[in-house]
């Protein structure tokens, strides 16, 4: 008795998906897979981000660098407040503003700050500050002596010095001042001595 074997097929055998993977998402007729629970798609994330307040968007976009700068600024403010709260003007400090009592609007006149030391130790003048409320009514220019630095911020002006005033001595700072319009002026400037701010009143009548 003889047996005949069936002919061998030359067609490649179909292969099963590896690791249980299904068809590719790029195949026709296939829909994209749904996002995993608890995760946002990029489109949804952008939509949520745009709904945040501008300050929050800026903070996130800026990153850790802005956070560090904000903390540094906060610490500097706290430090300045803590230091100023424990600083007192030196003994024997006297400050006067010397100027005409009556001036004309639009006409320059001399305004001089006189800092006198009537105490027992020398002290140092650091800064002179013109408040915004004063500078709205009075223009101060050409300070003499010339300051080491001059700055203007939010309508307030400051002139920086490092002037040591000995016992019994007097330091003077003169400006060319000009009032903008008629009326009464009663405003303040500040003179910083040994880091302590000391107000000085400017009172005059403008015709």
SELOKE-287611 format. One record per residue (C-alpha): residue number from 1; residue in one letter; x, y, z. Coordinates in nm, 4 decimals, padded with zeros to 6 digits. Layout:
// residues N
   k r       c1       c2       c3
 NUM A        X        Y        Z
...
END
This chain:
// residues 207
   k r       c1       c2       c3
   1 X  00.0000  00.0000  00.0000
   2 X  00.1321  00.3423 -00.0892
   3 X  00.0520  00.6919  00.0486
   4 X  00.0753  01.0322 -00.1277
   5 X  00.1572  01.3465  00.0719
   6 X -00.0277  01.6698 -00.0165
   7 X  00.1855  01.9358 -00.1942
   8 X  00.3499  02.1970  00.0276
   9 X  00.2055  02.5540  00.0053
  10 X  00.4396  02.8342 -00.0916
  11 X  00.2185  03.1139  00.0546
  12 X  00.3530  03.2775  00.3755
  13 X  00.1592  03.1904  00.6854
  14 X -00.0303  03.4824  00.8570
  15 X  00.1414  03.6178  01.1661
  16 X -00.0385  03.7034  01.4877
  17 X -00.0039  04.0540  01.6426
  18 X  00.2945  04.0812  01.8715
  19 X  00.2273  04.1325  02.2420
  20 X -00.1456  04.1592  02.1931
  21 X -00.1155  04.4777  01.9845
  22 X -00.4053  04.5594  01.7646
  23 X -00.4117  04.7356  01.4305
  24 X -00.2321  05.0681  01.3978
  25 X -00.4330  05.3809  01.4751
  26 X -00.3345  05.5116  01.1321
  27 X -00.5278  05.2402  00.9515
  28 X -00.8390  05.3535  00.7648
  29 X -01.1596  05.3412  00.9632
  30 X -00.9877  05.3450  01.3000
  31 X -01.0719  05.6243  01.5562
  32 X -00.8044  05.7679  01.7892
  33 X -00.7854  05.6034  02.1268
  34 X -00.9537  05.7803  02.4228
  35 X -00.7252  05.9555  02.6779
  36 X -00.6378  05.7715  02.9914
  37 X -00.8515  05.8592  03.2955
  38 X -00.7097  06.1574  03.4903
  39 X -00.5045  06.2935  03.1979
  40 X -00.5765  06.5911  02.9696
  41 X -00.5213  06.5927  02.5985
  42 X -00.2977  06.8771  02.4691
  43 X -00.6023  07.0591  02.3297
  44 X -00.7888  07.0341  02.6615
  45 X -00.4820  07.1449  02.8563
  46 X -00.4444  07.4565  02.6395
  47 X -00.8119  07.5381  02.6894
  48 X -00.7820  07.5119  03.0686
  49 X -00.4623  07.7234  03.0691
  50 X -00.6294  08.0039  02.8686
  51 X -00.9148  08.0158  03.1217
  52 X -00.6722  08.1050  03.4049
  53 X -00.6215  08.4707  03.5121
  54 X -00.3422  08.6570  03.3323
  55 X -00.1289  08.6739  03.6495
  56 X -00.1483  08.2953  03.6890
  57 X -00.0574  08.2387  03.3229
  58 X  00.2394  08.4754  03.3586
  59 X  00.3608  08.3067  03.6767
  60 X  00.3456  07.9600  03.5207
  61 X  00.5073  08.0789  03.1992
  62 X  00.7814  08.2626  03.3834
  63 X  00.8810  07.9586  03.5839
  64 X  01.0967  07.9262  03.8927
  65 X  01.3156  08.2240  03.8040
  66 X  01.0323  08.4716  03.8624
  67 X  00.9374  08.2969  04.1844
  68 X  01.2919  08.3383  04.3151
  69 X  01.2992  08.7070  04.2178
  70 X  00.9632  08.7667  04.3857
  71 X  01.0846  08.6035  04.7062
  72 X  01.4065  08.8066  04.6995
  73 X  01.2090  09.1294  04.6569
  74 X  00.9789  09.0337  04.9426
  75 X  01.2746  08.9588  05.1716
  76 X  01.4351  09.2929  05.0817
  77 X  01.1141  09.4814  05.1675
  78 X  01.0806  09.2930  05.4962
  79 X  01.4448  09.3611  05.5778
  80 X  01.4135  09.7321  05.5007
  81 X  01.1038  09.7616  05.7190
  82 X  01.2686  09.5729  06.0039
  83 X  01.5817  09.7880  05.9869
  84 X  01.3954  10.1196  05.9562
  85 X  01.1705  10.0336  06.2505
  86 X  01.4775  10.0216  06.4792
  87 X  01.6640  10.3252  06.3390
  88 X  01.6411  10.6634  06.5066
  89 X  01.7772  11.0007  06.3925
  90 X  02.1142  11.0887  06.5490
  91 X  02.1142  11.3124  06.8543
  92 X  02.1577  11.6811  06.7784
  93 X  02.0304  11.6577  06.4174
  94 X  01.8600  11.9741  06.2911
  95 X  01.7180  12.0196  05.9394
  96 X  01.5635  12.3380  05.7974
  97 X  01.4335  12.4420  05.4574
  98 X  01.5383  12.7967  05.3704
  99 X  01.3425  12.9757  05.0941
 100 X  01.1301  13.2871  05.0336
 101 X  00.7891  13.2773  05.2001
 102 X  00.6177  13.4286  04.8954
 103 X  00.7137  13.3478  04.5353
 104 X  00.5693  13.3997  04.1877
 105 X  00.4417  13.1147  03.9718
 106 X  00.6827  13.0253  03.6905
 107 X  00.9726  13.2207  03.8411
 108 X  01.2777  13.0374  03.9786
 109 X  01.3879  13.0893  04.3377
 110 X  01.6529  12.9266  04.5633
 111 X  01.5479  12.6477  04.8000
 112 X  01.8157  12.5306  05.0419
 113 X  01.8166  12.2408  05.2869
 114 X  02.0454  12.2980  05.5860
 115 X  02.1545  11.9958  05.7894
 116 X  02.3233  12.0873  06.1202
 117 X  02.4993  11.8655  06.3721
 118 X  02.4434  11.9856  06.7293
 119 X  02.5215  11.6469  06.8836
 120 X  02.8338  11.4802  07.0148
 121 X  02.9130  11.2519  06.7179
 122 X  02.9454  11.2957  06.3434
 123 X  02.6763  11.1547  06.1118
 124 X  02.6320  11.0935  05.7390
 125 X  02.3694  11.2255  05.4969
 126 X  02.2773  10.9545  05.2453
 127 X  01.9702  11.0591  05.0442
 128 X  01.7341  11.3483  04.9875
 129 X  01.3864  11.2603  04.8626
 130 X  01.1281  11.4862  04.7013
 131 X  00.7822  11.3413  04.7484
 132 X  00.5442  11.3147  04.4540
 133 X  00.2879  11.5431  04.6196
 134 X  00.5530  11.8191  04.6450
 135 X  00.6873  11.7746  04.2924
 136 X  00.3375  11.8069  04.1485
 137 X  00.3450  12.1704  04.2665
 138 X  00.7146  12.2524  04.2716
 139 X  00.9949  12.1780  04.0265
 140 X  01.3390  12.1127  04.1802
 141 X  01.6409  12.1278  03.9492
 142 X  02.0172  12.1856  03.9411
 143 X  02.1010  12.0397  04.2868
 144 X  02.4240  12.1744  04.4382
 145 X  02.6444  11.9916  04.5307
 146 X  02.5987  11.7441  04.2464
 147 X  02.4564  11.4113  04.3730
 148 X  02.6326  11.0820  04.3174
 149 X  02.3074  10.9454  04.1721
 150 X  01.9703  11.0900  04.0793
 151 X  01.6529  10.8878  04.0219
 152 X  01.2847  10.9418  03.9485
 153 X  01.0228  10.6768  04.0205
 154 X  00.6441  10.7073  04.0256
 155 X  00.6661  11.0857  04.0436
 156 X  00.9110  11.0811  04.3357
 157 X  01.2696  11.2061  04.3000
 158 X  01.5780  11.1099  04.4994
 159 X  01.9298  11.2514  04.5147
 160 X  02.2006  11.0295  04.6651
 161 X  02.4974  11.1545  04.8674
 162 X  02.7562  11.0303  05.1137
 163 X  02.8256  11.3497  05.3098
 164 X  02.9805  11.3307  05.6564
 165 X  02.8762  11.6143  05.8876
 166 X  03.1164  11.6658  06.1812
 167 X  03.0158  11.7826  06.5285
 168 X  02.9162  12.1478  06.5046
 169 X  02.9158  12.1333  06.1236
 170 X  02.6494  12.2213  05.8666
 171 X  02.5829  12.0666  05.5255
 172 X  02.3754  12.2555  05.2670
 173 X  02.1927  12.1376  04.9544
 174 X  02.0514  12.4028  04.7215
 175 X  01.7993  12.3654  04.4371
 176 X  01.6565  12.5955  04.1746
 177 X  01.2851  12.5748  04.2547
 178 X  00.9855  12.6899  04.0520
 179 X  00.6171  12.6751  04.1435
 180 X  00.3770  12.5709  03.8682
 181 X  00.0681  12.7738  03.9667
 182 X -00.0625  13.0138  04.2324
 183 X -00.1715  12.8783  04.5687
 184 X -00.0391  12.7634  04.9031
 185 X  00.2189  12.4848  04.9286
 186 X  00.2713  12.2813  05.2441
 187 X  00.4517  11.9604  05.1551
 188 X  00.7466  11.7556  05.2796
 189 X  01.0865  11.6370  05.1687
 190 X  01.2884  11.3663  05.3430
 191 X  01.6554  11.3721  05.4355
 192 X  01.8096  11.0344  05.5183
 193 X  02.0762  11.0607  05.7874
 194 X  02.2495  10.7471  05.9209
 195 X  01.9796  10.5511  05.7300
 196 X  01.6983  10.7198  05.9260
 197 X  01.4473  10.9275  05.7215
 198 X  01.3840  11.2771  05.8578
 199 X  01.0998  11.4888  05.7172
 200 X  01.1353  11.8618  05.6533
 201 X  00.8350  12.0836  05.5741
 202 X  00.8225  12.3164  05.2708
 203 X  00.5730  12.6009  05.3269
 204 X  00.5288  12.8920  05.0910
 205 X  00.2700  13.1070  04.9121
 206 X  00.2651  13.1223  04.5322
 207 X  00.1217  13.4323  04.3637
END
